[in-house]
Amino acid sequence: MDGLSAMDRREMERFLRAYAAELSRSAAQLQTQPMPPLTEQAFALFQETGNRLEYEGSYFARRKFLAILGLEAILQSERKQAVDPALMTRLCQVIEEVCGEETWALPAHVDRSGCPDWRITVDLFAAETAQTLSELADRLFPLLPEPIFHRMVQEVARRVLQPFFRAEAPYSWWEGAGMNWNGVCAGAIGSACIHLHSRGISLPLDISRCLARIDRTLERYIGGFPRDGACLEGLGYYTYGMSYYMNYLQEAAESLGRRPRLPDYFPAIAQFPQKCYFADGQAVSFSDGDSRERYRVGLLAALAQYAPGVRFPNPGSAAGVHTDGCYRFVQLKMDLFCTAQFLRCGVFPPENGSPRERVSVFPDAQWCIAQSSGGAGFACKGGCNQEPHNHNDIGHFLYEAGGTVFFPDLGAGEYTADYFGENRYRILCNSSAGHSVPAIGGEQMPGPDFRCGDFSVTTEGKILHVRMEIGSAYGGTPLPPGAAVRVVAFHLGTGALEVTDRFDCALCGAVTENLITQVPPRLENGCVILERDGRTAVLRVDGASAPPSIRIARLVHRSHQGTQEPVYAIAWDVGRGGEARFHVEIRPANS
């Protein structure tokens, strides 16, 4: 991380003060606002049309009330001041409403047609709700009316703890998974157990047996990371799963004196977020990610206690109270309390000058992320087309500067039934047509056999070279090594980018290059010009014979928030020479 852009102690202190003040303002506003209802009509939309947004919008708005009012009450109580009676009254009303919901799970995660007990489904959000209510019951115990306290405990036990612990392992597929579902669900359930145990509440099993099962489950979660520390699901899902994992580890250590069992490569896992940001604050958004992803200061503060070298990126990339529309209590709480704890006893890593040029290589994930001293950032990936939250994107690259991603990864689309069904790769952002990769006799295919071959990274002077064997990502007969190779050269000084694709025409057949942008392109003197916010990206295409005929098509991407965004595909056919070479350079406009 560029030393000039990293968060320092004073900035963290300002962040924490502003965060607490915003939480208090939001809590005051919510005291007088009604919570939206959860209706059968909205719930049924998922089964009828595949739509998730309408029901989830109301569901997460209700969790906003629970998390913000609950945290404000905790803050007031820990400041040794009398908690506002109106705040507690409204919080108790919210708690009763949440306890009275028909189910805590989301429509996309239940089987109403095939499971008579669908209301009792332990998914991500049922587990999160159980954790939130358990921690509120523990921390606010002296302030809660006895009937409210017992209702909270009863519902947590009935809806989550009993069905999970009384079931043979695995309760569900996620209990053995090495991805975010495991970290969130098991971490939240373990946290709930710790908080209820601290109040003398009987659990389905004794506390040691409960936590032993949670420990075994979370070992599979953390074991899902490759040794290079990369999260193949993307930065957002790293933050999601790791927040609940670290919260559980810290609570188990502080409340029960348990030493966490961490893999020897945990420092690489802990340092992953800081490597995923460019100098201007844009994030690498492979898979179902988001280039506007914000890091949680509290999570990084917790990670820094267990791993050396954790740095806090650009303060402008830090998440605030309202960044996460799901209002996850654990993440908000950690931003407050883990950050405060770090300021009391944590150590900021020393800065080694201001290294503007930076290269991070993840050999297991086959990722490379680089920053030039000229301001441009670059990232590319190889990988496999059966990764968690997979996109068919082998050989794909990002290129950005000054806050504009000229050649982006579209990241996550709108989550619908089709998005996680058999039509997933007909959706633009998941298909190879929605990525800057060539079409070799058609699009890339999903599945474990469709993967990048050789992935190598070398540096010669100021030039970073990445070589990727991409031929086996496509359908039909697997192409032999060398039949389709992408070589990327990124200049760590100027930020200029050159991509050379070489194809064995006899084996590859028809090949079309395809580049994706969300900046409206125009053709000018044989080049493609992209301009935004005072910067210009100039794309020049070279061919082995005559310059190719470039085509620009306007497509539509339905974003994760459900909005329609324009996307432009820049395409040209590769000639008989079997080589496509293009240069891109970002520079100030009109230069």
Disulfide bonds with the S-S distance in Angstrom:
none
